[in-house]
């Protein structure tokens, strides 16, 4: 019987077996233009790791590892060389996983019902303490929202929409949604009123720097926007924002892990 390892206990250059949730996945291409796939896998402790599949096994793991499902995965190869994107990691883990022919996959029941966001403090972003090589999760109150407009990104014309996200200390971060995230967010904004306190979660977004300014950007793919998600942090954030001088509520009846609106 296989012995299953926590993600934070994995060691490189050996075969291991894990029990994880397929947190996110995206289709991509290898250097020769063949189809490939990247995954973000998460265990019940909330630790995440980047896993990759080459084109030889693309169709198999696309079928066997659907997003949001829990899987028992045996004989995974753990590597300390993030050769795919060495300066643009997909998960905050020192190693990565390669899925190949000997890898086995079996469905298992959910091991954790709550969400797996790992929120970064605004101050870490503003002071540039955060490592820009890794994606981050943020939650805050939506402030200013700009207009949907075309822009050029990586020599490709895309739509974008700028907006501000504010925390309970009134610190603001300038954010930009690109690609399909932009028009989808623009549709959601039509339901907002000036009196609304709209809580937003940015999941798997990137910290970038432009003309000396700090930006947080999402370009689709793995990045998502959640509007007023049904998680405990939503009510804590709203309470902090509306009542900055009052202690946080102790009881919370929110349902962790679901959301009222998600843009992905």
Order of alpha helices (4+ residues) and beta strands (2+ residues): beta-beta-beta-alpha-beta-beta-beta-alpha-beta-beta-beta-beta-alpha-beta-beta-beta-alpha-beta
